[in-house]
Structures are given as C-alpha cells and as structure tokens.
C-alpha cells in the first residue's frame, strides 16, 4: 500500500472519531425536556423548600426598616408675589437640598435628640428629594424604630429651616407637614423574598437535573449506540428479571431435569 493510500485510509478511519466527539458534546433538548418533566416533583420540592427558608429568614433574621417623611416649603406665602418669585423658589430648592449635606445640620440634630449615631450613620438614614414642578422638599428618614424615624425627620425639618434662615438670609421655610410614626415597614418585603426563594429553588433543581443529564453517558437504546459509536446494532437481547417467578420456576425445572439424567 502506498503512502498516499495509507494517508487516505487514516483520514477515513479518523473521521468517525471526530463525528463521535461532536455528537457527544451536543445536548439532546428533547431528552432533557422529558427528564425535567419526569423530575417535576423534585423541582417543586426544591422550590417550596427554598421559599420556606426565604420566608423564615425574612421574618426572624432581617430587621424591618421604617420610613417617616416631613415636608418643608421653600418660600413662605409672603414671598410669592409674582412669577419671578416662583421661579426663584424652584432654583432655591436645589440649594436647600445641599444644606442637608452640611455637617453642622447633622450634628445639631444628633445633639438635640441625644442620638447614639455618628455623622456618617445618620447621613445614610436621611434622604431629601424635591418633587418635579414643586417647591417642596421631602425629608425622609429610615430607621429600625418607627418613633425614632418620625422624630429625626421632624427635627431635620426644624434644624434645616432655622439654618437656612440664619445663614442664607432668606425667609424661613415653612414646615408643611410633620412626620407621623409609621406603622408598616418599607422593607423587607416578605412576598418578594418568598417569590425569589421559590424561583431560585426551581432553578437550582433544574440545574441539578440538567447536570445529571449531561454527565449521564450510559447507552440505553440502539439509537444511542449508533449515535455515539457509529456502529450498527445487529441484535438486541432482552434481559429477563432474575427475581421473577417464571424465571425461577424454569430454572428449577431445568435443574431437576439435569439431575434426573
């Protein structure tokens, strides 16, 4: 056999091996779908268990947070005399929000209420926003204690109004609404956390079933043998259950017959 013929023969033999490797890396989506369908109890079990875990964790291990909000008005009624005054109020709203970044304001609130928070801690609890098209500032405070949240929000409104009047030489902003003690926490959301736990549990079970499907390299049918080895199946020999009554009965008859002879 010539070298050229040997080379051609080698290529012809190697081709099925490459085909086998490519086939082995493909995922039978239909088979995976049926495996997932057959494992619906496992998937549901994982989803329910993680939903329960998420609910228990949310109820017993997560500290609820409460938010109280007070509102101040940028301009007093006496200052609103024309359109230019209203436009000035809109511009001042941004300046007033900056006032709540001043350390003097934070320190005075801490001192007046006798709080155990430092400057950085109480700053994280505070949020000041200006609703679009208004000259009102919403002063919101978030705390694990509802009474404390309301007290801090109201104190910020008083201190900021006085600080603006004293340092900016403008009219003292009016307090439009005082903060009330909140009754319902804003976080955590039990419903959302339970739903997230349910979804994550289901996805975890799906991942486990998918991984087991990918790692399963057993050949169960003649089609599997042809697909992964490239060999044709000549015959299929059924395996009879060795524990069946018929099998044991036939085996016993043959044994007796052999002894008789």
HELIX and SHEET records of a PDB file:
HELIX    1   1 UNK A    3  UNK A   25  1                                  23    
HELIX    2   2 UNK A   29  UNK A   38  1                                  10    
HELIX    3   3 UNK A   40  UNK A   61  1                                  22    
HELIX    4   4 UNK A   77  UNK A   79  5                                   3    
HELIX    5   5 UNK A   83  UNK A   99  1                                  17    
HELIX    6   6 UNK A  103  UNK A  113  1                                  11    
HELIX    7   7 UNK A  119  UNK A  125  1                                   7    
HELIX    8   8 UNK A  146  UNK A  168  1                                  23    
HELIX    9   9 UNK A  190  UNK A  215  1                                  26    
HELIX   10  10 UNK A  222  UNK A  229  1                                   8    
HELIX   11  11 UNK A  245  UNK A  260  1                                  16    
SHEET    1   A 4 UNK A 126  UNK A 130  0                                        
SHEET    2   A 4 UNK A 136  UNK A 143 -1                                        
SHEET    3   A 4 UNK A  66  UNK A  73 -1                                        
SHEET    4   A 4 UNK A 174  UNK A 177 -1                                        
END                                                                             
